[in-house]
Amino acid sequence: SLSTQETSMNIYPNPTSGLINLSQQTSYTVINSFGQVLITGNNSSIDLSTFPKGVYTILYNGNSQKIIKQ
């Protein structure tokens, strides 16, 4: 059976001004709109405050979610 953990991830707030919270600690990769890897990590928060405004994609557990940085 498939684990429900992969679909229950909550990434917030979105849009964000910088700090993003993940409802579970997980390995993640953040990429920008050009497909460049900006951050990789394994914890339950991501700090985008030093990056410019725009749309970023967070890849985790074979899933992806777009985040808007304001």
PyRosetta script that sets phi, psi and omega in degrees:
from pyrosetta import init, pose_from_sequence

init()
pose = pose_from_sequence("SLSTQETSMNIYPNPTSGLINLSQQTSYTVINSFGQVLITGNNSSIDLSTFPKGVYTILYNGNSQKIIKQ")
pose.set_psi(1, 151.2)
pose.set_omega(1, -179.9)
pose.set_phi(2, -79.0)
pose.set_psi(2, 141.1)
pose.set_omega(2, 175.7)
pose.set_phi(3, -72.6)
pose.set_psi(3, 139.0)
pose.set_omega(3, 177.5)
pose.set_phi(4, -82.3)
pose.set_psi(4, -7.8)
pose.set_omega(4, -178.6)
pose.set_phi(5, -61.6)
pose.set_psi(5, -32.6)
pose.set_omega(5, -175.7)
pose.set_phi(6, -68.8)
pose.set_psi(6, -29.5)
pose.set_omega(6, -177.2)
pose.set_phi(7, -96.7)
pose.set_psi(7, -6.6)
pose.set_omega(7, -175.9)
pose.set_phi(8, -97.9)
pose.set_psi(8, 7.3)
pose.set_omega(8, 179.2)
pose.set_phi(9, -66.1)
pose.set_psi(9, 133.8)
pose.set_omega(9, 177.3)
pose.set_phi(10, -119.5)
pose.set_psi(10, 123.2)
pose.set_omega(10, 179.9)
pose.set_phi(11, -117.0)
pose.set_psi(11, 120.7)
pose.set_omega(11, -171.5)
pose.set_phi(12, -151.6)
pose.set_psi(12, 161.6)
pose.set_omega(12, -10.6)
pose.set_phi(13, -76.7)
pose.set_psi(13, 157.8)
pose.set_omega(13, 177.5)
pose.set_phi(14, -144.2)
pose.set_psi(14, 112.1)
pose.set_omega(14, 7.5)
pose.set_phi(15, -71.5)
pose.set_psi(15, 162.8)
pose.set_omega(15, -177.9)
pose.set_phi(16, -126.1)
pose.set_psi(16, 157.3)
pose.set_omega(16, 172.2)
pose.set_phi(17, -97.7)
pose.set_psi(17, -5.7)
pose.set_omega(17, 178.1)
pose.set_phi(18, 170.1)
pose.set_psi(18, -59.6)
pose.set_omega(18, -174.5)
pose.set_phi(19, -91.7)
pose.set_psi(19, 128.5)
pose.set_omega(19, 179.2)
pose.set_phi(20, -113.8)
pose.set_psi(20, 137.4)
pose.set_omega(20, 176.8)
pose.set_phi(21, -106.4)
pose.set_psi(21, 141.0)
pose.set_omega(21, 174.6)
pose.set_phi(22, -112.5)
pose.set_psi(22, 136.3)
pose.set_omega(22, -175.7)
pose.set_phi(23, -70.1)
pose.set_psi(23, -14.7)
pose.set_omega(23, 175.8)
pose.set_phi(24, -137.2)
pose.set_psi(24, 146.9)
pose.set_omega(24, 172.4)
pose.set_phi(25, -70.3)
pose.set_psi(25, 130.3)
pose.set_omega(25, -178.9)
pose.set_phi(26, -154.7)
pose.set_psi(26, 161.8)
pose.set_omega(26, 171.2)
pose.set_phi(27, -76.2)
pose.set_psi(27, 136.8)
pose.set_omega(27, -178.5)
pose.set_phi(28, -143.8)
pose.set_psi(28, 161.3)
pose.set_omega(28, 172.5)
pose.set_phi(29, -133.4)
pose.set_psi(29, 134.4)
pose.set_omega(29, 176.1)
pose.set_phi(30, -107.3)
pose.set_psi(30, 127.1)
pose.set_omega(30, 176.1)
pose.set_phi(31, -122.1)
pose.set_psi(31, 153.4)
pose.set_omega(31, 178.0)
pose.set_phi(32, -92.7)
pose.set_psi(32, -176.2)
pose.set_omega(32, -175.7)
pose.set_phi(33, -68.4)
pose.set_psi(33, -12.5)
pose.set_omega(33, 176.9)
pose.set_phi(34, -94.4)
pose.set_psi(34, 1.3)
pose.set_omega(34, -179.9)
pose.set_phi(35, 82.5)
pose.set_psi(35, 10.9)
pose.set_omega(35, 179.5)
pose.set_phi(36, -82.8)
pose.set_psi(36, 135.5)
pose.set_omega(36, 176.8)
pose.set_phi(37, -75.7)
pose.set_psi(37, 124.3)
pose.set_omega(37, -179.3)
pose.set_phi(38, -101.7)
pose.set_psi(38, -42.7)
pose.set_omega(38, -175.2)
pose.set_phi(39, -143.0)
pose.set_psi(39, 140.7)
pose.set_omega(39, 164.0)
pose.set_phi(40, -127.6)
pose.set_psi(40, 147.2)
pose.set_omega(40, -178.6)
pose.set_phi(41, -167.6)
pose.set_psi(41, -178.5)
pose.set_omega(41, 177.9)
pose.set_phi(42, -149.2)
pose.set_psi(42, 83.8)
pose.set_omega(42, 176.5)
pose.set_phi(43, -160.1)
pose.set_psi(43, -163.4)
pose.set_omega(43, -174.2)
pose.set_phi(44, -113.1)
pose.set_psi(44, 15.2)
pose.set_omega(44, 173.2)
pose.set_phi(45, -149.1)
pose.set_psi(45, 153.1)
pose.set_omega(45, -179.1)
pose.set_phi(46, -132.8)
pose.set_psi(46, 132.2)
pose.set_omega(46, -179.8)
pose.set_phi(47, -104.7)
pose.set_psi(47, 109.0)
pose.set_omega(47, 177.6)
pose.set_phi(48, -102.2)
pose.set_psi(48, 11.6)
pose.set_omega(48, -171.7)
pose.set_phi(49, -62.9)
pose.set_psi(49, -24.6)
pose.set_omega(49, -178.3)
pose.set_phi(50, -88.9)
pose.set_psi(50, -2.4)
pose.set_omega(50, -177.8)
pose.set_phi(51, -98.8)
pose.set_psi(51, 153.8)
pose.set_omega(51, -179.0)
pose.set_phi(52, -68.4)
pose.set_psi(52, 162.6)
pose.set_omega(52, 176.1)
pose.set_phi(53, -61.3)
pose.set_psi(53, 146.0)
pose.set_omega(53, 179.6)
pose.set_phi(54, 155.7)
pose.set_psi(54, -167.6)
pose.set_omega(54, -179.4)
pose.set_phi(55, -106.4)
pose.set_psi(55, 129.5)
pose.set_omega(55, 179.8)
pose.set_phi(56, -121.7)
pose.set_psi(56, 153.5)
pose.set_omega(56, 178.0)
pose.set_phi(57, -117.0)
pose.set_psi(57, 130.6)
pose.set_omega(57, 175.9)
pose.set_phi(58, -104.1)
pose.set_psi(58, 123.7)
pose.set_omega(58, 178.4)
pose.set_phi(59, -103.3)
pose.set_psi(59, 130.6)
pose.set_omega(59, -179.8)
pose.set_phi(60, -156.8)
pose.set_psi(60, 139.2)
pose.set_omega(60, 174.0)
pose.set_phi(61, 49.0)
pose.set_psi(61, 34.7)
pose.set_omega(61, -178.7)
pose.set_phi(62, 78.0)
pose.set_psi(62, 5.2)
pose.set_omega(62, 178.4)
pose.set_phi(63, -112.7)
pose.set_psi(63, 170.8)
pose.set_omega(63, 174.8)
pose.set_phi(64, -144.6)
pose.set_psi(64, 151.4)
pose.set_omega(64, 176.0)
pose.set_phi(65, -144.3)
pose.set_psi(65, 135.9)
pose.set_omega(65, 177.3)
pose.set_phi(66, -85.9)
pose.set_psi(66, 139.7)
pose.set_omega(66, 178.5)
pose.set_phi(67, -124.2)
pose.set_psi(67, 134.9)
pose.set_omega(67, 176.6)
pose.set_phi(68, -99.7)
pose.set_psi(68, 122.4)
pose.set_omega(68, 175.5)
pose.set_phi(69, -97.2)
pose.set_psi(69, 121.7)
pose.set_omega(69, -178.9)
pose.set_phi(70, -96.6)
pose.dump_pdb("model.pdb")
